[in-house]
Amino acid sequence: ILYTYQRRYLADTSRFKAGMWSRQTGKTFTTTLEAVLDVLEAEVEGRVSRWTILSVSRDRALDAMDNGVKLHLRAIGAAFEALDEPLDVDELAHVVRIGQRGSYIRAVASKPSTARGMSDNLILDEFAHHQDNRAIWTALLPVVSRPDLKLRVISTPNGRGDKFYEIMTAPDSPFSRHVVTIHDAVIDGLPRNIEELKRALGDPVAWAQEFECEFVDAATAWLTYDLIDGCEDPAAPGEYAGGPVYVGMDFAARGDLTVIAVLEQVGDVLWLRELIELRATSFAEQLATLDRVMRDYRVIRAALDQTGLGEMPVQEAQRRHGAYRVEGVLFSPARKLDMATALKEAMEDRRLRLPAGNAALRADLHSVQRVAGPTGAPRLVAERQDGSHADRFWALALAVGAASGGVPVYAYESVARRHFAPRVDDLDGARGRAGEWTGW
């Protein structure tokens, strides 16, 4: 039994078709039925029809075959052969072969390398939830360049800014678009108790996204534009007032940016006094820039990315400025989440002041997305855009993290008075040379 919205979707034979449907309204069920009917029709007419389903995971691909394709074929009474075939070195395709002419429907976990070698009709299942769906889109669009091939994109929303959002909202989109909210589906006969579902979920943001098909920025963006707007201040960066300073530095060798964020604490508020961006510079130049920051400000704590290529410059920075002031931070998933949480909480409490109108900074801060990891714990990811891989975000997060767990001001000033020199091998125990203090 098909409901009215499902029949309406099946009756649309457009070459490019997109469906944004509420959870549990049968979008995969309906779209796999369309593929089955197309293949059977081709067999009757003596043609070959081939479909590939790109799913968000291998388990999801298998589910699309078992509870979609095979279910329909058995209900219709069509003969088929089901098997798993190697797609590349470490990937299997779940395949159903129909008839003697080579028609098939197959499902596979989605990734850009998988999409490139295909020449089939395509179904992108839950496309908004595919990791790096822009890269997948770039790889697959030539696949359906032949005018006889069809493309189906189906999903619930997953925040703003990804490729599915563009498909569903672009005014000049070539797609025939179908939107089915939970309210639409119930009106068309789907038996669901909307109020009971809403109360059970207990999350207005998740309800708006998963059941009412709204693109909710807060659903995936770690820092929403509303949150960023609330921390922008026309008075920033302002003049350095001589207060305690916390520094974050994200290293890069090539491609990405090296970024140094300089935060001055004024009362309980952190002001971004400098955001230094270095591209394609040597480690010597990067460390020289850090030296200048350490001389020009009362730096209480500097947190530097020690992951991978950051190992050597962090050791050198600690040699120059002391391990008591310079902390190396290894970017494990747990540590990244801690730093990002400290940054988010500072912004929610309006304890951070950012310069207004810095488009690159805004884009970087908004680029970090929250996704569910394998265990269900949140994981933070960001696509590379405009030559940055959220480098400004992480420099700022390092600086806020340094301020959140840094050395108390009195401890630092005690050490500084004892050694009275900015360029010492180790503020924990080295002897400075009197008269060389130039920073304050």
VENDA-V195160 format. One line per field, one symbol per residue. ss: DSSP state (A for helix, B for strand, O for the rest). phi: phi as a letter, one per 20 degrees, with the letter a starting at -180 (. if undefined). A space follows every 50 residues. Layout:
ss->???
phi->???
//
This chain:
ss->OOOAAAAAAAAOOOOBBBBBBOOOOOAAAAAAAAAAAAAAAAAAAOOOOB BBBBBOOAAAAAAAAAAAAAAAAAAAOOOOBBBBBBBBOOBBBBBBBBOO OOBBBBBBBOOAAAAAOOOOBBBBBOAAAOOOAAAAAAAAAAAAOOOOOO BBBBBOOOOOOOAAAAAAAOOOOOOBBBBBOAAAAAAOOOOOOAAAAAAA AOOAAAAAAAOOOOOOAAAOBOOOAAAAAAABBOOOOOOOOOOBBBBBBB OOOOOOBBBBBBBBBBOOBBBBBBBBBBBOOOAAAAAAAAAAAAAAOBBB BBBBBOOOOAAAAAAAAAAAAOOOOBBBBOOOAAAAAAAAAAAAAAAAOO OBBBBOOOAAAAAAAAAOBBBBOOOOOBBBBOOOBOOBOOAAAAAAAAAA AAAAAOOOAAAAAAAAAAAOOOOOOOOOOOOOOOOOOOOO
phi->.degfffffffedgfdcccddggmdnffgfffffffffffffffemddcc ccdedfbfffffffffdcgfffffffnefbddbdcfdbgccddeccdcmd eofbcccbfeagffffedbcfccdelffdfflfffffffegffdfffeed ccccaefbneoeffgfgecffdffeedcdcefffffgeofecefffffff fmcgffffffddldeegffcffcfffffgfdfbgfefmefenefcccccd ebebneeecdddddecmddddfebcedccldfffffffffgffffeceef bcddfefmffgfffgfffffcnffdddedeefgfffffffffffffffel dcddfenefffgfffeffdecefgenffcdcbefblmcdlffgfffffff ffffcffggfffffffffdlbedcfbffbfeedfndfcee
//
